[in-house]
Amino acid sequence: MTPPASELELSVVIPCLNESSTIGGCVTTALDAMRRHDIRGEVVVSDNGSTDGSVGVAIAAGARVIACRTSGYGAAVVTGLASARGRYLLMGDGDQSYDFALLPRFLEKARTGARFVMGSRLRGKIHPGAMPPLHRYVGTPVLTWILNSLFGTRISDCNCGMRCIERGTFLALGLTSTGMELASEMVVKAAVLGIPIDEVAINFYCDARGRRPHLRPFRDGWRHLRLLLWHAPDHMMTLPGFIMLAVGLLLAFSQLAGPVSLGSTVLDLHYMILGDTLSLVGTSAASLGLLVGATTPAGTVRHLKMLKPVHRGYTIDTAALAAGLLFSAGLAVDGSVLAYWLVHDRGELGLFFTRLTLCGLLLIGMSVQIGLSALVVGLRVPTKTPASPRPRGATDDAEAL
């Protein structure tokens, strides 16, 4: 008999989709481990639409089964974690690749204050055939390196599916991924919120189902990478954009008076066109990075410390002002060239005026990009809902007392 929810210390959550040959063993192993170590807990199987009798097998083994109507590994995990009643929530796959007898390792860490504990297959023992060489030596290490580099974490196995998280921490993460990329989203959001991540070494076994796994290496790998890049806009857009913008402006404006010699290299009109291109691409990238930072909820993306003042100052008003000033400057520059051309009988203009025209067009192009980003930022400005008119004769509760 499952103890009352208020007394549960641990909930083991197992996502399930047609795992009838293995789910029973997973549930039994987890319940036996909790009994042996006097852990008050439960096993929750989050079924994702099984048609092979997995639900009946899980119930017979002693699990509480809930139905997840949204397809996908991530959806099943989040639904299971949200329905669990324990103080600590431990997740793991239902294919017997993870040994639930090791759950005391996770709980021991959690009891000492760890809010998020990840298993590490790479620091434990990987049984022969359990992990393809491409995953073991390329996919997982590369994704882990990218994640650690972008978000300042120090984990060794970002794809390990056996993890333990404190209930309040799980709720604070606000997980939304429905696919395999949920594994990365958990780590990313924990890092952004400053939640420490602990690790324990675990054993990793061969999938015991005897069929093709649900994982699709290239599709799911891309979804992991896409999520990591989206949550680090400063690394991928803002900072590279500012660097390109600075180089581009230097190339463009350094040649206003004519070609520039750098040793044996002469920077002429073609380099100025390259500078304009870099400036426009840089403006676009930096604007998009700032836009992501301004329109996403707090605790969703990680900002570089050096760019935090820029993010604080980036509002619809400052972006609109910058766009207006750039547009006015560009219009003044190109307007002066046009006036000169009209005054001088519309004759042929020299290279100096060509360079001046390019600079004016650059300023106008930058102003349009920044102005459009300002409009998008403005769409996210909260508006106050007009108060409904009070019925005649109505009084506040305080007035009525």
Secondary structure per residue as TSV (DSSP state, phi and psi in degrees):
chain	resnum	aa	ss	phi	psi
A	1	M	-	360.0	130.6
A	2	T	-	-73.0	131.3
A	3	P	-	-62.2	161.2
A	4	P	-	-56.4	152.4
A	5	A	G	-57.2	-35.3
A	6	S	G	-67.1	-17.4
A	7	E	G	-101.9	-3.6
A	8	L	-	-77.1	129.4
A	9	E	-	-94.0	-35.3
A	10	L	E	-135.5	136.4
A	11	S	E	-119.3	124.5
A	12	V	E	-95.6	120.5
A	13	V	E	-110.6	125.9
A	14	I	E	-125.6	114.4
A	15	P	E	-71.1	147.0
A	16	C	E	-143.8	132.0
A	17	L	S	-145.5	99.9
A	18	N	S	56.2	60.2
A	19	E	-	-117.8	35.9
A	20	S	T	-60.6	-27.3
A	21	S	T	-79.7	-15.5
A	22	T	T	-127.9	-22.5
A	23	I	H	-63.1	-36.8
A	24	G	H	-61.4	-43.1
A	25	G	H	-64.1	-38.9
A	26	C	H	-64.0	-45.8
A	27	V	H	-62.7	-45.6
A	28	T	H	-62.3	-43.3
A	29	T	H	-62.2	-43.0
A	30	A	H	-65.7	-45.4
A	31	L	H	-65.5	-40.1
A	32	D	H	-62.6	-42.0
A	33	A	H	-63.0	-40.7
A	34	M	H	-67.0	-37.2
A	35	R	H	-67.5	-42.9
A	36	R	H	-64.5	-33.6
A	37	H	T	-104.1	14.3
A	38	D	T	53.9	49.4
A	39	I	-	-104.4	123.7
A	40	R	-	-80.1	114.0
A	41	G	E	-161.4	-171.6
A	42	E	E	-147.8	164.4
A	43	V	E	-118.3	124.0
A	44	V	E	-111.5	122.3
A	45	V	E	-102.9	118.8
A	46	S	E	-96.1	101.1
A	47	D	E	-85.6	131.3
A	48	N	S	-105.3	30.3
A	49	G	S	101.7	36.9
A	50	S	-	-65.0	145.3
A	51	T	-	-124.2	10.2
A	52	D	S	-111.4	15.4
A	53	G	S	88.6	10.5
A	54	S	H	-58.6	-37.6
A	55	V	H	-60.9	-47.2
A	56	G	H	-63.1	-40.2
A	57	V	H	-64.0	-42.9
A	58	A	H	-65.0	-43.0
A	59	I	H	-64.4	-43.2
A	60	A	H	-61.7	-31.0
A	61	A	H	-80.3	-10.9
A	62	G	T	111.6	11.5
A	63	A	-	-88.7	156.7
A	64	R	E	-96.5	122.1
A	65	V	E	-104.7	132.1
A	66	I	E	-121.8	154.5
A	67	A	E	-100.2	129.6
A	68	C	-	-105.2	115.5
A	69	R	-	-80.8	-21.1
A	70	T	S	-89.7	127.3
A	71	S	-	-74.8	148.9
A	72	G	S	124.4	145.1
A	73	Y	H	-58.4	-47.5
A	74	G	H	-61.9	-41.4
A	75	A	H	-62.4	-41.9
A	76	A	H	-64.8	-42.0
A	77	V	H	-64.9	-48.7
A	78	V	H	-62.6	-41.3
A	79	T	H	-62.8	-42.2
A	80	G	H	-65.4	-44.2
A	81	L	H	-64.1	-39.1
A	82	A	H	-68.0	-27.9
A	83	S	H	-90.5	-12.4
A	84	A	-	-70.4	154.8
A	85	R	-	-116.2	-0.3
A	86	G	S	-81.1	163.5
A	87	R	S	-70.6	-35.9
A	88	Y	E	-115.8	141.4
A	89	L	E	-119.1	119.5
A	90	L	E	-113.2	125.5
A	91	M	E	-109.6	150.8
A	92	G	-	-169.3	155.0
A	93	D	-	-74.4	159.3
A	94	G	S	-100.3	23.5
A	95	D	S	-105.2	11.5
A	96	Q	S	66.2	18.7
A	97	S	-	-79.8	-21.9
A	98	Y	B	-108.3	140.4
A	99	D	-	-95.2	105.2
A	100	F	G	-71.8	-7.4
A	101	A	G	-67.5	-15.6
A	102	L	G	-87.7	4.3
A	103	L	H	-59.8	-28.0
A	104	P	H	-59.5	-28.5
A	105	R	H	-61.0	-42.1
A	106	F	H	-70.7	-44.4
A	107	L	H	-65.4	-35.3
A	108	E	H	-60.2	-42.7
A	109	K	H	-64.8	-43.8
A	110	A	H	-63.8	-38.0
A	111	R	H	-65.8	-24.9
A	112	T	T	-89.1	4.8
A	113	G	T	113.9	-3.5
A	114	A	-	-69.5	126.4
A	115	R	S	-87.7	-24.4
A	116	F	E	-145.5	115.4
A	117	V	E	-120.3	122.9
A	118	M	E	-106.7	144.8
A	119	G	E	-80.7	153.8
A	120	S	E	-128.6	110.4
A	121	R	E	-73.4	-33.4
A	122	L	E	-71.8	-22.5
A	123	R	E	-95.6	-6.8
A	124	G	E	-105.1	-145.0
A	125	K	E	-112.5	121.8
A	126	I	E	-101.4	115.7
A	127	H	-	-71.8	150.8
A	128	P	T	-53.4	129.4
A	129	G	T	83.7	-3.8
A	130	A	S	-74.1	-32.3
A	131	M	S	-133.9	122.8
A	132	P	-	-57.3	144.8
A	133	P	H	-54.2	-37.0
A	134	L	H	-61.5	-38.5
A	135	H	I	-73.2	-42.0
A	136	R	I	-71.5	-39.9
A	137	Y	I	-105.9	-12.4
A	138	V	I	-124.4	-66.6
A	139	G	I	-56.9	-59.6
A	140	T	H	-66.3	-46.2
A	141	P	H	-60.8	-39.0
A	142	V	H	-68.2	-47.0
A	143	L	H	-62.8	-38.4
A	144	T	H	-64.7	-42.0
A	145	W	H	-62.9	-43.7
A	146	I	H	-61.6	-45.5
A	147	L	H	-62.6	-46.4
A	148	N	H	-62.8	-38.4
A	149	S	H	-68.7	-40.3
A	150	L	H	-79.9	-32.2
A	151	F	H	-120.1	4.9
A	152	G	-	72.2	17.7
A	153	T	-	-83.7	167.9
A	154	R	-	-135.2	50.1
A	155	I	-	-96.4	165.7
A	156	S	S	-111.7	-13.5
A	157	D	-	-149.8	88.2
A	158	C	T	-71.1	-17.1
A	159	N	T	-99.1	1.5
A	160	C	-	-62.7	130.3
A	161	G	-	-93.0	1.6
A	162	M	-	-103.9	113.5
A	163	R	E	-146.4	155.7
A	164	C	E	-127.5	131.0
A	165	I	E	-137.0	140.3
A	166	E	E	-70.8	143.1
A	167	R	H	-55.4	-48.7
A	168	G	H	-61.2	-35.5
A	169	T	H	-66.8	-42.0
A	170	F	H	-58.6	-45.0
A	171	L	H	-65.2	-34.4
A	172	A	H	-69.4	-25.4
A	173	L	H	-71.6	-30.0
A	174	G	-	59.7	52.4
A	175	L	-	-68.7	140.0
A	176	T	-	-129.9	-12.8
A	177	S	-	-67.2	141.1
A	178	T	-	-104.3	-12.7
A	179	G	S	-106.8	-163.6
A	180	M	T	-63.0	-21.1
A	181	E	T	-68.2	-5.1
A	182	L	H	-55.5	-33.8
A	183	A	H	-58.1	-41.9
A	184	S	H	-75.5	-36.9
A	185	E	H	-60.9	-40.0
A	186	M	H	-59.2	-46.0
A	187	V	H	-69.3	-43.3
A	188	V	H	-60.9	-49.1
A	189	K	H	-69.2	-33.6
A	190	A	H	-63.5	-42.1
A	191	A	H	-65.5	-42.7
A	192	V	H	-63.1	-36.6
A	193	L	T	-84.3	-1.6
A	194	G	T	76.5	25.2
A	195	I	-	-85.6	121.7
A	196	P	-	-63.2	144.5
A	197	I	-	-117.9	120.1
A	198	D	E	-99.8	161.5
A	199	E	E	-131.8	148.7
A	200	V	E	-132.3	142.1
A	201	A	E	-75.2	138.6
A	202	I	E	-134.5	166.3
A	203	N	E	-92.6	147.4
A	204	F	E	-127.3	125.8
A	205	Y	-	-111.6	167.9
A	206	C	-	-67.3	143.9
A	207	D	-	-57.7	123.5
A	208	A	-	-94.9	7.5
A	209	R	S	-79.5	-21.9
A	210	G	-	72.0	25.9
A	211	R	S	-144.7	174.5
A	212	R	-	-65.0	132.7
A	213	P	-	-70.6	162.4
A	214	H	S	-71.2	-22.6
A	215	L	-	-64.7	133.9
A	216	R	-	-115.6	103.3
A	217	P	H	-52.0	-52.1
A	218	F	H	-75.6	-42.2
A	219	R	H	-64.5	-49.0
A	220	D	H	-71.0	-33.3
A	221	G	H	-62.8	-42.0
A	222	W	H	-63.8	-39.2
A	223	R	H	-66.3	-36.1
A	224	H	H	-62.8	-49.8
A	225	L	H	-62.5	-42.6
A	226	R	H	-59.3	-42.3
A	227	L	H	-65.6	-42.1
A	228	L	H	-61.1	-44.5
A	229	L	H	-67.6	-36.9
A	230	W	H	-67.0	-34.2
A	231	H	T	-83.1	1.2
A	232	A	-	-128.7	62.8
A	233	P	H	-64.7	-30.6
A	234	D	I	-66.2	-38.9
A	235	H	I	-70.8	-37.7
A	236	M	I	-95.2	-24.2
A	237	M	I	-128.4	-56.7
A	238	T	I	-62.7	-56.9
A	239	L	H	-65.5	-48.5
A	240	P	H	-58.5	-35.0
A	241	G	H	-64.3	-44.8
A	242	F	H	-64.7	-36.9
A	243	I	H	-65.6	-46.3
A	244	M	H	-62.5	-39.1
A	245	L	H	-63.0	-44.1
A	246	A	H	-64.4	-44.9
A	247	V	H	-64.3	-42.7
A	248	G	H	-63.3	-45.2
A	249	L	H	-64.7	-37.0
A	250	L	H	-62.9	-43.9
A	251	L	H	-65.1	-41.5
A	252	A	H	-71.0	-50.3
A	253	F	H	-82.7	-19.2
A	254	S	T	-70.0	-15.5
A	255	Q	T	-109.2	13.1
A	256	L	T	-58.5	-39.7
A	257	A	T	-85.8	-4.8
A	258	G	S	139.0	-178.4
A	259	P	-	-58.8	149.8
A	260	V	E	-118.7	130.3
A	261	S	E	-98.0	129.4
A	262	L	E	-123.2	89.2
A	263	G	T	66.3	-121.8
A	264	S	T	-88.3	-2.6
A	265	T	E	-101.5	134.1
A	266	V	E	-112.0	120.2
A	267	L	E	-88.9	111.9
A	268	D	-	-119.2	-158.4
A	269	L	H	-55.8	-36.3
A	270	H	H	-64.2	-36.9
A	271	Y	H	-70.6	-29.0
A	272	M	H	-67.8	-40.3
A	273	I	H	-63.5	-40.3
A	274	L	H	-60.6	-41.5
A	275	G	H	-62.0	-41.7
A	276	D	H	-60.8	-43.1
A	277	T	H	-63.3	-47.4
A	278	L	H	-60.3	-39.1
A	279	S	H	-64.4	-42.9
A	280	L	H	-68.5	-43.1
A	281	V	H	-64.5	-42.0
A	282	G	H	-63.4	-41.8
A	283	T	H	-61.3	-42.6
A	284	S	H	-62.7	-47.0
A	285	A	H	-65.2	-46.3
A	286	A	H	-64.2	-40.6
A	287	S	H	-63.5	-41.3
A	288	L	H	-65.6	-41.4
A	289	G	H	-62.4	-44.4
A	290	L	H	-66.4	-34.9
A	291	L	H	-64.8	-43.3
A	292	V	H	-60.0	-43.8
A	293	G	H	-63.5	-33.3
A	294	A	H	-82.9	-21.1
A	295	T	H	-111.3	-1.1
A	296	T	S	-102.6	148.8
A	297	P	-	-61.2	152.2
A	298	A	T	-59.8	142.3
A	299	G	T	83.3	11.3
A	300	T	S	-100.5	-41.3
A	301	V	S	-122.3	156.3
A	302	R	-	-99.4	129.4
A	303	H	-	-104.3	145.1
A	304	L	-	-69.8	138.9
A	305	K	G	-57.5	-40.1
A	306	M	G	-67.1	-20.1
A	307	L	G	-102.3	-0.2
A	308	K	H	-60.3	-40.5
A	309	P	H	-60.9	-34.6
A	310	V	H	-66.4	-42.5
A	311	H	H	-63.9	-40.6
A	312	R	H	-63.7	-34.6
A	313	G	H	-86.8	-5.1
A	314	Y	-	-89.1	102.6
A	315	T	-	-131.0	174.3
A	316	I	H	-61.3	-34.6
A	317	D	H	-70.6	-46.9
A	318	T	H	-68.1	-38.2
A	319	A	H	-66.5	-41.4
A	320	A	H	-65.2	-39.8
A	321	L	H	-64.2	-45.0
A	322	A	H	-62.1	-42.2
A	323	A	H	-63.1	-42.4
A	324	G	H	-64.0	-42.5
A	325	L	H	-66.0	-42.7
A	326	L	H	-65.1	-41.7
A	327	F	H	-64.8	-41.9
A	328	S	H	-63.7	-42.6
A	329	A	H	-64.4	-44.2
A	330	G	H	-63.5	-41.2
A	331	L	H	-65.4	-38.4
A	332	A	H	-65.6	-41.9
A	333	V	H	-64.1	-52.7
A	334	D	H	-69.7	-30.2
A	335	G	H	-66.4	-37.2
A	336	S	H	-67.4	-36.7
A	337	V	H	-65.6	-43.1
A	338	L	H	-63.2	-42.6
A	339	A	H	-63.2	-42.5
A	340	Y	H	-61.3	-41.3
A	341	W	H	-64.6	-41.0
A	342	L	H	-68.4	-40.4
A	343	V	H	-67.1	-33.0
A	344	H	T	-99.0	42.0
A	345	D	T	60.0	28.3
A	346	R	T	55.7	38.9
A	347	G	-	-84.7	-176.9
A	348	E	-	-71.9	135.9
A	349	L	-	-97.2	150.0
A	350	G	-	-81.5	179.2
A	351	L	H	-63.7	-29.7
A	352	F	H	-59.9	-42.8
A	353	F	H	-71.7	-29.6
A	354	T	H	-63.6	-43.6
A	355	R	H	-64.2	-41.7
A	356	L	H	-63.5	-40.4
A	357	T	H	-62.7	-43.7
A	358	L	H	-60.4	-40.5
A	359	C	H	-65.7	-41.1
A	360	G	H	-62.4	-44.3
A	361	L	H	-63.8	-36.5
A	362	L	H	-60.9	-46.7
A	363	L	H	-62.5	-39.9
A	364	I	H	-65.9	-43.6
A	365	G	H	-61.0	-42.9
A	366	M	H	-63.1	-39.7
A	367	S	H	-64.6	-38.0
A	368	V	H	-65.4	-44.1
A	369	Q	H	-62.3	-45.6
A	370	I	H	-67.7	-38.1
A	371	G	H	-63.4	-41.0
A	372	L	H	-65.7	-38.4
A	373	S	H	-64.5	-35.3
A	374	A	H	-62.7	-38.1
A	375	L	H	-63.0	-41.6
A	376	V	H	-66.4	-40.9
A	377	V	H	-60.1	-38.9
A	378	G	H	-64.4	-28.6
A	379	L	H	-65.6	-23.2
A	380	R	T	-95.1	2.0
A	381	V	S	-71.9	120.5
A	382	P	-	-64.9	140.5
A	383	T	-	-112.1	144.2
A	384	K	-	-80.7	134.4
A	385	T	-	-78.6	126.0
A	386	P	-	-57.1	137.8
A	387	A	-	-67.5	138.3
A	388	S	-	-69.9	141.0
A	389	P	-	-62.2	138.2
A	390	R	-	-80.3	137.6
A	391	P	-	-58.6	145.6
A	392	R	T	-62.7	131.4
A	393	G	T	91.0	-3.8
A	394	A	-	-74.7	148.3
A	395	T	-	-131.7	153.3
A	396	D	-	-72.3	158.1
A	397	D	H	-59.4	-39.3
A	398	A	H	-63.9	-35.1
A	399	E	H	-72.0	-29.2
A	400	A	H	-77.3	-19.5
A	401	L	-	-76.6	360.0
